Amino acid sequence: MDVAYLDHAASSWPKPPAVLEAMQECMLHYGANPGRGSHQMAVKASRVLFETRKQLGKLFKVKNPNDISFSLNTTMALNQAIMGFLKEGDHVICTAIEHNSVRRPLEYLKQTRGIQISYVKTNAKGELNLDDVKAAVNTKTALLVCSHSSNLLGNILPIAELGELCRGVGIKLLVDAAQTAGTVDIDVTKMGIHMLAFPGHKSLLGPQGTGGLYIDPDIELVPLLYGGTGSQSEMIEQPKVRPDRYESGTQNTVGIAGLGEGVKFVLNKTVGKIHAKEWAQTQYLMASLAEIEGVHILGPDLGQNKTAIVSFTIHQTDSSEIAFILDQTFQIAVRAGYHCTPLAHEMAGTMERGAVRASIGYFTTDEELERLVTAVQEIAKHMKS
Ligand SMILES: Cc1ncc(COP(=O)(O)O)c(C=O)c1O
């Protein structure tokens, strides 16, 4: 039996054929170093990087594609934004459902740069009260960091309202779009986003080793990495010109070539249609699992808007045990445990056993979801007896 892959929130799989073809084309015909030489192969590699940047700019409504720099994943982009922006003594606000990719760099800066952090609590479904965010602002506040969607609960946070709030009090907004880039509309200008960290390997359908960071043209960050950029090589200092300032070292050309095709796929299908397809399947899965005795579903209620994440518990069973049975007995790949977000588990009340997370992608079929429902029915019956 084929594996039913329901772990798209970690990394999407499979990818559109055009992604694989673009990567093969790069490896076979022009795998040279972009921006390092003026020969035809290097020029072609540079063009492919720029083309992907352009597609990403179109997707996120970024005026100048050079305000987007590539990274290896969301984590690296978040580190660049957080480490590069916050200074000694700054105060930062983030939500209590942030991923460790936000929390750990912040906690590191608390130890090393004396920054102060306010974690604004949500309710058990991940909903944030904007008044609580406003109340956390003080004279030292420089930045608000917020996930666009919780990777445990799937709720979508009100980024445009937060953007307005930030504008009103004169602070910057960094958005972690790990769970929304490619599946929820993002317009950095309209939503008041100053920095946007995103993965290439999830809903943008590119390969692993890709991601990026949009940085508002008025913000200058201290680079995370220093070194060769292929430009202004005579200078001792890191160039100021973008994207070079934030892209030291040879880029993942083959991955970025694949990512470009992933983004084109998303733009062709449209984010709205992708979201609608995944939302309908999410609703089916939630409704079917809710009927099973002993199953408890986390996050927003049926009918509410959310990303394609369905996290659940069965009776009092440890989530890792359930995921193991799903994998070994039923050939269904899901994720269990704490999903790098212990804070969100505290909000949801699942710190003790974690949760099983099934996540849907563009290529998920109804049949795969039916298989999961049948398997959970059997497991729940067995666990009860
Ligand atoms: C909300 C959130 N932030 C950050 C990350 C880290 O993403 P990456 O694996 O691309 O570094 C993830 C990964 O699942 C996530 O869900």
The ligand as a MOL file (V3000), in Angstrom:
LIG
                    3D

  0  0  0     0  0            999 V3000
M  V30 BEGIN CTAB
M  V30 COUNTS 16 16 0 0 0
M  V30 BEGIN ATOM
M  V30 1 C 5.1660 28.2880 12.4800 0
M  V30 2 C 6.5150 27.7640 12.0590 0
M  V30 3 N 7.5790 28.5640 12.1500 0
M  V30 4 C 8.8090 28.1560 11.7560 0
M  V30 5 C 9.0140 26.8890 11.2660 0
M  V30 6 C 10.3720 26.4780 10.8250 0
M  V30 7 O 10.3460 26.2830 9.4490 0
M  V30 8 P 11.5910 25.6880 8.6480 0
M  V30 9 O 11.5100 24.2190 8.8290 0
M  V30 10 O 11.3520 26.1040 7.2390 0
M  V30 11 O 12.8000 26.2610 9.2350 0
M  V30 12 C 7.9310 26.0110 11.1600 0
M  V30 13 C 8.1450 24.6350 10.6750 0
M  V30 14 O 7.3270 23.7920 10.6650 0
M  V30 15 C 6.6400 26.4570 11.5630 0
M  V30 16 O 5.5880 25.6760 11.4740 0
M  V30 END ATOM
M  V30 BEGIN BOND
M  V30 1 1 1 2
M  V30 2 1 2 3
M  V30 3 2 2 15
M  V30 4 2 3 4
M  V30 5 1 4 5
M  V30 6 1 5 6
M  V30 7 2 5 12
M  V30 8 1 6 7
M  V30 9 1 7 8
M  V30 10 2 8 9
M  V30 11 1 8 10
M  V30 12 1 8 11
M  V30 13 1 12 13
M  V30 14 1 12 15
M  V30 15 2 13 14
M  V30 16 1 15 16
M  V30 END BOND
M  V30 END CTAB
M  END
